[in-house]
Structures are given as C-alpha cells and as structure tokens.
Amino acid sequence: MPNTTKIYDYTSSNVPLKIVYVYLNLDNAMVRWNVARGVIYSPERIKEFDSSLISFFMASRLIKEITFFQLEQDLEKVRKEKFPDKVSRLQGLYFFEDKSNADLARSIFQTQVLTTAKIIDPSAIYDKHDMNWITYYNLIKDDPEWMKKYWCGEICPCFEYGPVWECLTNETLQVTDTTIEKQCLEGFIAEDEQFGPLILSANAAARYGYLFGAVFFTIVSESTHIHLRVVMPCGPNLQQDWVDILNLLKEKCPNNYNILHRQFQKNLLKDGSLCAIPDFGKHAWCITESKILKECSLNN
C-alpha cells in the first residue's frame, strides 16, 4: 500500500548530500504541510500509485494564472515527443544550484520564502534550464523552435544579465532549515491540536523514507471544467496504514513512538477516528472556461 512504501532512506547514506535553494509558498497550507513533514516528493516517485499528480511547484504556477495552463501542456507535449529523458515540468521539483541564480529569480517568486534543501540521492541527475524562456515567453513565443531550445538547455537570447538557471529533478528534497520545518509543524498543532497525531506521525515516518501523510496536487477533468485538487495518497484503510507505520516507528525510533502513542490517546476523536486532517479545499482550483486536458500532459 502507498503509505507504507519506502520512497528512500537518507539515514543510511554517509555521502554528503547536495545543498540547493528552493522557493516555498508558505501561504499555501498544502505546502506548509509537506514542509512540516520535512521532505518534499516529486510525484514521479509514486507514479505507480497515481500518474495524474503534479508537483506543488507547478500547482502554484497554474493557480497564479490560467494562461499558463495551455503553455505548460504544450511544453509537456514537446518534452514527451522530443526529450522524453528530461524531467517533466509538471511533476519535477524546482530548485537553484546556488543563491546567485535564486536571487535573480526573486522578482518571479515575490513573497515566497527562499530556503535550502538537500537532494536525497547523492547520485541524482537533474536538468538545468534557462527560466528566461518561460519568464519572457511573450517576447519569444513567435520563435517556432523556442520550446525545443528550452528543453535543450540553450540560453534565452536578448537579456543583458544572462541566463537564470533553474533545475528540475524527480528526486526527493529534504528541508534543511529546521526552523521553518518546526514553525510549519507547530503551526498546524496550534491551529488545531487534533492535527497533531497525523503531522507528527508523518514527520517521523518521512525521516525513515515513508510516504505516510504526504499530500499532493492532482488535475482532473470533469465535463468542460479542469480541477486542481489536493489528495493524500493512502490505502483503503487509513487507520490500518497508521498502525503499520506505528509498528515501523516502534522498531526504528521507540522514543518517537511513545510520544505519538500518547498523542493518539489524548486526541482520539468522538467518532472513533484518530485525528483531524486540515481542510486543503481552499487551495483547490478550477478552470471554468472551455479547456482541454491533453492526454499526454500528465502521464510520462
């Protein structure tokens, strides 16, 4: 089942992990939830369970402006046809190799928080692209080859300050700023203490490489509407999955297990469920105009 599937094991590696820079939209509860877990997954890592998921980096972009929807589908179509070995913009995680490139992109990300993360796999391969092709799309869109040039990693012309190199990976990112992680985790508990058992379990499970408690965005098509929704992949019985995770944690980290067990006893809800889950619904999104969700855009 997805929740007890081991995605990675960064505790077993003695190889130094690469530090990168990422922008996080902490105004979005779904983003804060994943940051509170301490790790950020690319949907590519769990595509065997659901191939319609997209990264929250791309979700934030699509929410910002509907016109990006068609552009990103067209870019994905070119990638699949001409550059299938490249990381999908829809499902990959975005980061910058150094702070200088991250700073150049500040005007694009505006109020988002810039922080550091580690790429979990020390041998990870990632793609590097000049994000000016996307930022200044309106200035270069008449070039019929611009999408191919983007995927080839060419520099976008006509900009005096040069390229802004943005990277894409299908690997997992570990949040290295423990202050931000702690603020997000404690923020959910302060909002409602009944969120505590799930987010604390998810945080502990994530440290041993398990999917439990992660949330993702997915795109679904209904009639003429395209919806962006938040999902938490889980097996047919969330509470049984939770028991399985607790047994794993009891073996791996008994101290955390004891803390969580006390949390469960304290927060057992009247209906017999073990916790409350935050309402991510306000971060859902819908295109109400007549749009087409292209079959090629969501499946690698």
Secondary structure, 3 states (H helix, E strand, C coil): CHHHCECCCHHHCCCCCCEEEEEECCCCHHHHHHHHHCEECCHHHHCCCCCCEECHHHHHHHHHCCHHHHHHHHHHHHHHHHCCCCCCCCCCEEEECCHHHHHHCHHHHCCCEEEEEEECCCCCCCEEEECHHHHCHHHHCCCCCHHHHHHHCCCCCCCCCCCCEEEEECCCEEECCHHHHHHHHHHHHHHCHHHHHHHHHHHHHHCCCECCCCCEEEEEEECCEEEEEEECCCCCCHHHHHHHHHHHHHHHCHHHHHHHHHHHHHHCCCCCCCCCCCCCHHHCEEECCCCCCCHHHCCC
